[in-house]
Amino acid sequence: MSPASTDDPAALEAAHLQELRRGTVVVAALLALREPGYGYALLEHLAHAGIEVDANTLYPLLRRLESQGLLSSEWNTDESRPRKFYLTSAAGEALALSLLGDARRTVDALERLSEGGAS
């Protein structure tokens, strides 16, 4: 992706928001999938929580997290349409908690900076 032009403030903001949200979606998915869930339900769950994610972003992310051992999956074929359910693994839980702690420290630091100080 090429950087957004500074001539288009909306595009520039959108590019930076996308960058900021990229890691947030990983943490959100790992936290939300502490209970088994499938892709579409996860999209709805995240949206309800205020985290908008495009399906074209989420499904590859789920496959990547699974290949990294952060999610496990299982097919449910009990219904007419088979669905792949994901669940956060122990490694995924540990990573989510670590990333969440770092995100909290980052937000705290940003709040201190926005108040005019760094201490």
MDAnalysis code that builds the backbone (N, CA, C; Angstrom):
import MDAnalysis as mda
import numpy as np

u = mda.Universe.empty(357, n_residues=119, atom_resindex=np.repeat(np.arange(119), 3), trajectory=True)
u.add_TopologyAttr("name", ["N", "CA", "C"] * 119)
u.add_TopologyAttr("resid", np.arange(1, 120))
u.add_TopologyAttr("resname", ["MET", "SER", "PRO", "ALA", "SER", "THR", "ASP", "ASP", "PRO", "ALA", "ALA", "LEU", "GLU", "ALA", "ALA", "HIS", "LEU", "GLN", "GLU", "LEU", "ARG", "ARG", "GLY", "THR", "VAL", "VAL", "VAL", "ALA", "ALA", "LEU", "LEU", "ALA", "LEU", "ARG", "GLU", "PRO", "GLY", "TYR", "GLY", "TYR", "ALA", "LEU", "LEU", "GLU", "HIS", "LEU", "ALA", "HIS", "ALA", "GLY", "ILE", "GLU", "VAL", "ASP", "ALA", "ASN", "THR", "LEU", "TYR", "PRO", "LEU", "LEU", "ARG", "ARG", "LEU", "GLU", "SER", "GLN", "GLY", "LEU", "LEU", "SER", "SER", "GLU", "TRP", "ASN", "THR", "ASP", "GLU", "SER", "ARG", "PRO", "ARG", "LYS", "PHE", "TYR", "LEU", "THR", "SER", "ALA", "ALA", "GLY", "GLU", "ALA", "LEU", "ALA", "LEU", "SER", "LEU", "LEU", "GLY", "ASP", "ALA", "ARG", "ARG", "THR", "VAL", "ASP", "ALA", "LEU", "GLU", "ARG", "LEU", "SER", "GLU", "GLY", "GLY", "ALA", "SER"])
u.atoms.positions = np.array([
    [0.845, -1.168, 0.000],
    [0.000, 0.000, 0.000],
    [0.893, 1.234, 0.000],
    [0.606, 2.157, -0.899],
    [1.382, 3.394, -0.920],
    [0.833, 4.345, 0.123],
    [1.697, 5.167, 0.701],
    [1.243, 6.101, 1.726],
    [0.203, 7.051, 1.171],
    [-0.737, 7.422, 1.997],
    [-1.762, 8.371, 1.583],
    [-1.130, 9.742, 1.394],
    [-1.655, 10.453, 0.439],
    [-1.151, 11.796, 0.154],
    [-1.549, 12.760, 1.258],
    [-0.654, 13.669, 1.569],
    [-0.970, 14.693, 2.562],
    [-1.960, 15.702, 1.992],
    [-2.217, 15.631, 0.672],
    [-3.216, 16.502, 0.047],
    [-4.626, 16.043, 0.392],
    [-4.762, 14.833, 0.874],
    [-6.080, 14.284, 1.203],
    [-6.084, 13.880, 2.677],
    [-6.455, 14.805, 3.561],
    [-6.424, 14.523, 5.003],
    [-7.261, 13.310, 5.408],
    [-8.396, 13.097, 4.756],
    [-9.248, 11.949, 5.101],
    [-8.545, 10.633, 4.764],
    [-7.890, 10.596, 3.609],
    [-7.165, 9.386, 3.220],
    [-5.972, 9.150, 4.138],
    [-5.316, 10.222, 4.514],
    [-4.173, 10.118, 5.415],
    [-4.620, 9.568, 6.772],
    [-5.716, 10.120, 7.284],
    [-6.249, 9.632, 8.563],
    [-6.663, 8.174, 8.453],
    [-7.336, 7.813, 7.377],
    [-7.783, 6.429, 7.185],
    [-6.598, 5.472, 7.157],
    [-5.518, 5.867, 6.509],
    [-4.325, 5.017, 6.441],
    [-3.725, 4.812, 7.827],
    [-3.663, 5.880, 8.611],
    [-3.109, 5.760, 9.959],
    [-4.039, 4.984, 10.887],
    [-5.335, 5.160, 10.730],
    [-6.289, 4.385, 11.538],
    [-6.164, 2.900, 11.223],
    [-6.000, 2.571, 9.958],
    [-5.838, 1.168, 9.566],
    [-4.599, 0.575, 10.226],
    [-3.531, 1.338, 10.219],
    [-2.285, 0.903, 10.844],
    [-2.473, 0.682, 12.347],
    [-3.140, 1.613, 12.992],
    [-3.377, 1.527, 14.435],
    [-4.247, 0.323, 14.791],
    [-5.249, 0.064, 13.985],
    [-6.214, -1.008, 14.291],
    [-5.700, -2.407, 13.981],
    [-4.685, -2.509, 13.153],
    [-4.213, -3.822, 12.712],
    [-3.892, -4.742, 13.898],
    [-3.110, -4.281, 14.838],
    [-2.770, -5.098, 16.005],
    [-3.929, -5.257, 16.964],
    [-4.800, -4.258, 16.997],
    [-5.956, -4.312, 17.885],
    [-6.870, -5.473, 17.526],
    [-7.017, -5.737, 16.243],
    [-7.887, -6.823, 15.792],
    [-7.346, -8.176, 16.255],
    [-6.045, -8.332, 16.265],
    [-5.440, -9.581, 16.747],
    [-5.828, -9.810, 18.210],
    [-5.615, -8.798, 19.040],
    [-5.937, -8.917, 20.465],
    [-7.426, -9.167, 20.642],
    [-8.254, -8.420, 19.927],
    [-9.703, -8.556, 20.052],
    [-10.164, -9.961, 19.675],
    [-9.628, -10.502, 18.594],
    [-10.018, -11.849, 18.168],
    [-9.598, -12.886, 19.203],
    [-8.375, -12.769, 19.711],
    [-7.913, -13.733, 20.717],
    [-8.755, -13.659, 21.987],
    [-9.128, -12.458, 22.394],
    [-9.961, -12.310, 23.592],
    [-11.379, -12.818, 23.346],
    [-11.944, -12.479, 22.194],
    [-13.318, -12.882, 21.893],
    [-13.444, -14.386, 21.720],
    [-12.391, -15.028, 21.236],
    [-12.466, -16.469, 20.969],
    [-12.044, -17.317, 22.171],
    [-12.127, -16.735, 23.339],
    [-11.963, -17.552, 24.550],
    [-13.129, -18.543, 24.646],
    [-14.223, -18.152, 24.032],
    [-15.376, -19.046, 23.846],
    [-15.389, -19.405, 22.362],
    [-15.667, -20.663, 22.019],
    [-15.630, -21.047, 20.604],
    [-16.548, -20.174, 19.747],
    [-16.061, -19.809, 18.580],
    [-16.855, -19.009, 17.660],
    [-16.390, -19.213, 16.235],
    [-17.283, -18.916, 15.303],
    [-16.937, -19.018, 13.889],
    [-16.840, -17.612, 13.310],
    [-16.272, -17.510, 12.121],
    [-15.921, -16.233, 11.534],
    [-17.017, -15.183, 11.512],
    [-18.180, -15.520, 10.951],
    [-19.225, -14.515, 10.814],
    [-19.715, -14.037, 12.178],
    [-19.884, -14.966, 13.107],
    [-20.326, -14.584, 14.456],
    [-19.272, -13.701, 15.124],
    [-18.003, -13.971, 14.854],
    [-16.935, -13.149, 15.412],
    [-16.985, -11.735, 14.842],
    [-17.246, -11.623, 13.544],
    [-17.395, -10.297, 12.932],
    [-18.481, -9.498, 13.649],
    [-19.615, -10.143, 13.892],
    [-20.732, -9.473, 14.569],
    [-20.370, -9.120, 16.012],
    [-19.715, -10.058, 16.700],
    [-19.327, -9.843, 18.096],
    [-18.372, -8.653, 18.217],
    [-17.395, -8.615, 17.338],
    [-16.434, -7.516, 17.363],
    [-17.115, -6.187, 17.020],
    [-17.994, -6.199, 16.026],
    [-18.712, -4.978, 15.651],
    [-19.560, -4.475, 16.818],
    [-20.211, -5.397, 17.505],
    [-21.027, -5.022, 18.662],
    [-20.159, -4.396, 19.759],
    [-18.918, -4.861, 19.864],
    [-17.985, -4.320, 20.854],
    [-17.358, -3.004, 20.394],
    [-17.617, -2.605, 19.136],
    [-17.079, -1.349, 18.628],
    [-15.826, -1.501, 17.791],
    [-15.523, -2.725, 17.384],
    [-14.338, -2.974, 16.562],
    [-14.815, -3.458, 15.197],
    [-14.759, -2.550, 14.229],
    [-15.200, -2.876, 12.868],
    [-14.063, -3.567, 12.127],
    [-14.363, -4.745, 11.599],
    [-13.379, -5.517, 10.850],
    [-14.036, -6.012, 9.575],
    [-13.340, -5.907, 8.484],
    [-13.832, -6.418, 7.212],
    [-13.603, -7.926, 7.165],
    [-14.553, -8.662, 6.595],
    [-14.418, -10.119, 6.477],
    [-13.153, -10.496, 5.717],
    [-12.791, -9.693, 4.716],
    [-11.579, -9.977, 3.937],
    [-10.306, -9.806, 4.749],
    [-10.415, -9.153, 5.885],
    [-9.296, -9.012, 6.806],
    [-9.339, -10.113, 7.855],
    [-10.539, -10.400, 8.356],
    [-10.670, -11.326, 9.478],
    [-10.337, -12.773, 9.119],
    [-10.865, -13.278, 8.025],
    [-10.662, -14.694, 7.713],
    [-9.191, -15.055, 7.500],
    [-8.427, -14.260, 6.752],
    [-6.985, -14.568, 6.668],
    [-6.289, -14.457, 8.027],
    [-6.734, -13.505, 8.852],
    [-6.156, -13.359, 10.188],
    [-6.401, -14.623, 11.019],
    [-7.617, -15.150, 10.965],
    [-7.927, -16.368, 11.724],
    [-7.041, -17.523, 11.273],
    [-6.864, -17.660, 9.969],
    [-5.996, -18.745, 9.472],
    [-4.545, -18.544, 9.926],
    [-4.091, -17.288, 9.914],
    [-2.709, -17.001, 10.346],
    [-2.534, -17.299, 11.823],
    [-3.489, -16.860, 12.656],
    [-3.404, -17.114, 14.100],
    [-3.446, -18.612, 14.388],
    [-4.226, -19.338, 13.612],
    [-4.278, -20.798, 13.779],
    [-2.933, -21.423, 13.396],
    [-2.355, -20.979, 12.290],
    [-1.069, -21.553, 11.859],
    [0.047, -21.225, 12.840],
    [-0.110, -20.132, 13.600],
    [0.873, -19.753, 14.608],
    [0.628, -20.454, 15.945],
    [-0.412, -21.274, 16.030],
    [-0.713, -21.992, 17.258],
    [-1.436, -21.157, 18.298],
    [-1.958, -19.998, 17.896],
    [-2.642, -19.107, 18.836],
    [-4.137, -19.396, 18.906],
    [-4.643, -20.080, 17.887],
    [-6.029, -20.537, 17.859],
    [-6.035, -22.010, 17.489],
    [-7.018, -22.727, 18.001],
    [-7.273, -24.083, 17.512],
    [-8.607, -24.019, 16.791],
    [-8.899, -25.009, 15.970],
    [-10.167, -24.986, 15.241],
    [-10.745, -26.386, 15.140],
    [-12.027, -26.396, 14.889],
    [-12.749, -27.651, 14.742],
    [-13.953, -27.386, 13.857],
    [-14.214, -28.307, 12.948],
    [-15.383, -28.169, 12.085],
    [-16.609, -28.703, 12.792],
    [-17.699, -27.955, 12.724],
    [-18.993, -28.417, 13.227],
    [-19.836, -28.732, 12.004],
    [-20.169, -30.010, 11.841],
    [-20.971, -30.444, 10.694],
    [-22.362, -30.880, 11.126],
    [-22.775, -30.510, 12.334],
    [-24.096, -30.895, 12.837],
    [-25.225, -30.182, 12.110],
    [-24.962, -28.981, 11.624],
    [-25.988, -28.211, 10.941],
    [-25.878, -28.417, 9.432],
    [-26.833, -27.872, 8.694],
    [-26.835, -28.060, 7.243],
    [-25.608, -27.436, 6.583],
    [-25.083, -26.373, 7.204],
    [-23.903, -25.703, 6.660],
    [-22.736, -25.878, 7.629],
    [-21.700, -26.612, 7.222],
    [-20.553, -26.795, 8.119],
    [-19.899, -25.464, 8.460],
    [-19.464, -25.339, 9.706],
    [-18.794, -24.119, 10.163],
    [-17.532, -24.492, 10.907],
    [-16.512, -23.698, 10.680],
    [-15.249, -23.901, 11.375],
    [-15.251, -23.018, 12.614],
    [-15.183, -23.647, 13.768],
    [-15.157, -22.929, 15.031],
    [-13.716, -22.782, 15.496],
    [-13.408, -21.613, 16.015],
    [-12.071, -21.312, 16.518],
    [-12.136, -21.126, 18.027],
    [-11.021, -21.417, 18.677],
    [-10.893, -21.248, 20.114],
    [-9.458, -20.815, 20.416],
    [-9.324, -19.823, 21.278],
    [-7.998, -19.343, 21.664],
    [-7.259, -20.437, 22.424],
    [-6.038, -20.711, 22.008],
    [-5.200, -21.710, 22.682],
    [-4.563, -21.082, 23.922],
    [-3.890, -21.900, 24.702],
    [-3.177, -21.387, 25.877],
    [-2.114, -20.367, 25.451],
    [-1.417, -20.649, 24.354],
    [-0.419, -19.700, 23.845],
    [-1.094, -18.407, 23.388],
    [-2.269, -18.521, 22.770],
    [-3.018, -17.346, 22.336],
    [-3.502, -16.516, 23.508],
    [-3.926, -17.191, 24.570],
    [-4.367, -16.488, 25.787],
    [-3.202, -15.720, 26.403],
    [-2.060, -16.364, 26.500],
    [-0.883, -15.700, 27.072],
    [-0.485, -14.489, 26.230],
    [-0.494, -14.648, 24.913],
    [-0.142, -13.529, 24.039],
    [-1.170, -12.407, 24.162],
    [-2.459, -12.746, 24.192],
    [-3.506, -11.728, 24.307],
    [-3.334, -10.915, 25.583],
    [-3.058, -11.579, 26.686],
    [-2.882, -10.870, 27.951],
    [-1.649, -9.975, 27.921],
    [-0.583, -10.465, 27.308],
    [0.627, -9.661, 27.186],
    [0.380, -8.433, 26.307],
    [-0.250, -8.637, 25.159],
    [-0.533, -7.526, 24.257],
    [-1.521, -6.541, 24.872],
    [-2.497, -7.058, 25.604],
    [-3.474, -6.193, 26.262],
    [-2.790, -5.325, 27.319],
    [-1.886, -5.924, 28.086],
    [-1.129, -5.154, 29.070],
    [-0.305, -4.066, 28.411],
    [0.322, -4.396, 27.295],
    [1.111, -3.397, 26.580],
    [0.217, -2.297, 26.019],
    [-0.941, -2.672, 25.510],
    [-1.873, -1.672, 24.975],
    [-2.324, -0.720, 26.076],
    [-2.581, -1.248, 27.260],
    [-2.987, -0.392, 28.385],
    [-1.868, 0.577, 28.769],
    [-0.633, 0.071, 28.798],
    [0.505, 0.946, 29.111],
    [0.665, 2.019, 28.035],
    [0.442, 1.649, 26.790],
    [0.552, 2.611, 25.693],
    [-0.526, 3.678, 25.796],
    [-1.761, 3.271, 26.081],
    [-2.845, 4.248, 26.239],
    [-2.548, 5.182, 27.410],
    [-2.064, 4.625, 28.511],
    [-1.700, 5.466, 29.662],
    [-0.636, 6.487, 29.271],
    [0.376, 6.047, 28.532],
    [1.453, 6.949, 28.108],
    [0.913, 8.022, 27.163],
    [0.037, 7.631, 26.245],
    [-0.543, 8.604, 25.321],
    [-1.396, 9.626, 26.065],
    [-2.112, 9.166, 27.073],
    [-2.916, 10.106, 27.867],
    [-2.014, 11.091, 28.615],
    [-0.904, 10.596, 29.165],
    [0.035, 11.503, 29.841],
    [0.585, 12.519, 28.859],
    [0.950, 12.058, 27.665],
    [1.475, 12.963, 26.644],
    [0.422, 13.984, 26.201],
    [-0.819, 13.550, 26.075],
    [-1.860, 14.489, 25.630],
    [-2.174, 15.533, 26.709],
    [-1.843, 15.198, 27.952],
    [-2.042, 16.155, 29.058],
    [-0.848, 17.084, 29.201],
    [0.161, 16.896, 28.357],
    [1.300, 17.803, 28.361],
    [2.497, 17.343, 29.157],
    [2.493, 16.096, 29.584],
    [3.645, 15.608, 30.339],
    [3.981, 14.193, 29.958],
    [5.104, 13.722, 30.400],
    [5.519, 12.353, 30.098],
    [5.821, 11.583, 31.373],
    [5.587, 12.180, 32.530],
    [5.902, 11.461, 33.765],
    [4.672, 11.065, 34.521],
])
